[in-house]
Amino acid sequence: MEKLLAKIQYVNFEPGEFTDEKLRTKDDVIALIESFPWEKQREHIQIGITNPGVVIQTDTNYLKLALYYNGKFVLYFFDGANLYSKSFMGYKEAYPFMAEYFDKGNIDFSIFKKENLLFKHVAVHFITNDFRYEVTEKRKKAFLIHSSLFNFITFLVFFVMGIISICRNIFIGFIICLIPMLLMGGVINLLLYFNYFRYMKDKMLIISKGCESFWYGDVNNLEQYRKKDIENITIISSYQKGSKGNFWAEFAICKIHFSNNTYPIAFTSLLINKDDLKNKLSKDIQIEEYKTFPFFTDLDVE
């Protein structure tokens, strides 16, 4: 009997997070659905594509049975470009479509509703993410754009104005332009960036919202930690709650202290966005600390 890749998603998982992923027959998938704790998973649910359920996939498309509004269930079919859905009163009503999917690797979605995907990135809800965070070329570019693009544009604007002032022999104008160039033009951002890169270039963090364990350390020497052993996590940045922040507010240091005498660990937002990290951990253990220039030092890793 043909086998397809099947995986499970629970209520506390984030987009792209799945468990128990392996090849299964049609009968195996039915047994998986029958044993899934559907009603328990309805507690604290917010309906969306990333919802508790079972996903089956081929190389090109995905079929997901999940919880839906008003005690119903929904079957999603995603072909890599389009998303279709059909709701049911009971999950067993989806079995004929699953049987068709196993037989043909596709389904007749003519009776399905085609969802509007404008400005939506649906693939992240179906493709398994490994949640590995490291300083790749892609991450470096994304971090600089997200944290400093406005600063670099500001620098260019005042630099051009300063050059024009010099050409016109208005040296006081150049000095006036020089101040915002230094403070707002990304100089501090670049200093922070190279400081973070020095310490994070060989590091890796593996962490997801639903998994109770996470891993951190050198790329080739990761250590495993448990979330339940975290005493607190201190996030140090120049951002202050209730304010508009500043021009380097995305730069942050994250320090995790443990309650079981495990040595503390520290890393920076170059490795993982501070808001992404906060969403993966309990708010009860999070502490925000203000520091005008959050440079990473050897003291942070001691």
N, C-alpha and C positions, 0 to 999 in steps of 0.2 A: 504494500500500500504506500502511495506517495506521501512524503513528509514535507512539511513547510515549516519555516522558522516562525515560532510563536513566542510571545513574551507578555509579561504582566505589568500593569501600572496601578499603583495604589494612590490613595487620596492625598498623601503628604508628599508625593513626588513632584518634581518640576519638569517642564518640557524637555523631552529627550531622555528622561530617566525611566528605565525599565529593569525588571529583575526576572530571574528564572527563564532566561532566553535560550532556547534550544529547538532542534528539529522535532516536530511532532506529527503524528498521523491525525486524520480527521477525528477518529475516536478519542485520541489523546486530548485534542483540543476541546471536544465536547465534555470530557471528564474534567478538564481544567475549568471550564465555564461553570459546570455543575457544583464544583467545590469552592468556587470563588465566593468570598464573604460579601455579597452584593449589598445587603441591608446594612451591615456594619459600616461599609464604606460610604454610605450615604450621609453619615454624620459629618457635620462641618463642611459639606461639599459646596463648591461654587462651580456651577455648570460651565464647562468650556470643552475645548478639544482635548486638553490635557486633563482627563478625568479617570477615575478608576475603571479598569476594564482589561480586556484581552485583545492583543493585536496579533494578526497573522500577516505574513508578508512574503512576496516573491522578490525577484531582483528588481522589479520595476514598479510595483504598487503595494498598497497596504489596505487591510480590512480590519476595522476596530469595532468591537462591541463594547459599549460603555454605558454608564448611568446617564439619565436624562431628567428633564423636568417632570414634576408631578408623579413621581414614582415610576416613570417610564424608562425605557432603554432606547439607545440609538445605535444604529450601525453606520459607521463612516467608511466610505471608499475613497481613497486618495491615489490618483494615478501618476503623481509626480508634478502635475500641473493644475488639475481640477479636483475639487472636493465635493462629494455627494453624500447626502445623509437621508436616513429613513428611520422614523421612530416606531417603537413597538410597545405594547402593553406588557409583554413578557419576553424574556430573553430567548426562550425556545422558538419564538417566531422567526428568529434570525437564522436558525439552523439550515433551512433550505438554501439560503444565499451562501452560507459557509460551505455547504456541500458542493455547490456550483463552483465556488472559488477553488476548492481543492481539485475538482475535476478539470477545470478550464484555465485556472490561474487568473480568472477575471470574473465579472458578474454582469448581469443585465441590469444596468442602473437607470433604465428608462422610467421606472416608477419612483426613482429617488429624486430628492430635491437638490439642485445644483446650488452650492453656497457661493456667496459673493466674496471673492478673495482679494478685492482691491486693497492695497496697502497692507496685506497680511502675509506673513511668512509661515505658511502652514507646515512645511516640511519639518521644522524643528519639533513638531508635536508627534512625529512618527518615526524619524530616524534616531537610532540610539546614539546618545552622546557619551563619550568616555569621561568627560568632566576633568580632563587633564589641563592644568594651567601651567604654562611655561613661557619663557621669553623667546618666542619665535619672531621671525621677521614680520609676520602678519600682526602679531601682538604689539610689537614696537610701533609700527605705523599707526595702528588703531588707537593706541594709548596717546601718542603724540597729537593725533588729530583731535581726539576727544578732549584732551586736557589742555592743549596749547594752541590750537588753530587760530582762535581769536587773537591770542597774544602775538603770533607771528604776523598776522595781517596788520595789527596795530603797529608793530615794529616797522613794517614796510611803508605804511602811511606816513609815520613821523620821520622815517629815514628820508623819504622823498622830499618832505617838507623841509627837512634840515639841509639837504643838498641844494634845494632852491634858495634857501636863506643864505648859504655860503656864496652861491653864484651871484647873488645880489648884494654881497658884502654886508648882510644883516646878521652879524655874528651873534647878537643877543637872541635872535630868532632860532639859531641853531642850538644854542644852550637850552632854550625853552623846550625845543623838540627832544633834546638829549635826555631830559629827566623822564618823560613818559616812555621813551624808548627803553630805558634801563629798568624802570619799575613795572611797566605794563607790556613791554615788548617781547617777553619770553626769555630774558636772560636768566632769571631765577628758575623758570621752568626747565631750561636746559641744564642748569647746575643740578637741580633735583633729579632730572631724568638720568644723567650720567652717574650720579651718586647711587640711584636705585639699580641701574644696570650693573654697576660694579658688584653689588652684593647678590643680585637675583639671576645673573646670566646663566648659572649652572643649576638653578633650583627648579623643583617641580612640586606642585600641589595637586592632589586628586581629592576632590570633595564634591558631594552632591547633597541635595536637601533631604532626601529620603534615607540615605545610607547612614547608619550609626557609627561607622568607622570612616576615617580619612587618613591620607598619607601625605607626608611632607619630608623634604630633604634634598640632597643632591640627586640629580637625574638618575644616576646609577646606584643610589644607595638610599632608597626611601624607607622611612620608618612609619609604622602604623600607630594611629592614635584613636581614642574613642571619644565621641562627643559628650557622653555622660560623665567623663572625667574632667571636663572643662570647668574650671572655677569661674573664670571670666575672660572676656576678650576686650582688650583696650584698643580703640581705633583712634590714632593720633593724626590730626590734620589741622589745616588752617581754617576749616569750615566751622562756623558757629550756627547752631540751630536758631532759626528765626531771622537770620541775616541773609544777605544775598551772596555770601561767600566772598572770595577774592579771585585773583587771576591764576592761582595755583591750588585751588581748593580740591582738585581731583587727586592730588598727591597725598598719600597717606601711608602710615605705618600701622601694621596690625600685629599686636602681641597677644599670644594665647597663654594663659596660666592654667595649670592643672591642679586638681585637688588631691592627687595621689602621689605627690612628690616627683612626678615626671618633670624633666627639665623644660622650662618655658621655651616656646618657639616664636620667631618673629619673621615677618616678610612684608613686602610693600605692595602698593596698588598697581605697580608695573606687572606683578605676577597675576593678580586678580583684582578686578574692580571692587572697591570697598562696599558698594551697595549690593553687588552680587554675593559677596561673602556674608553680609548681614542677613540676606534673605535665606541663607542656608543654615543659620544657627538661631537658637532661641533668643528672643529680644531680652529676656530676663537676665542674661549673662553679659550683655553688651554695655560697654562704657565708652563714651566719647570724650576725648581729651583735646584741648586746643593747644596748638603750637604754631607760632607764626611761620617758621621755616622748618618743616618736618623732615630734616635730613636724617638718613639712616647711618648709624655709627656702629663700631664694634661693640659698644656697650649694649646695643639692642639685641645682640645675639649671645650675650653672656648670661 
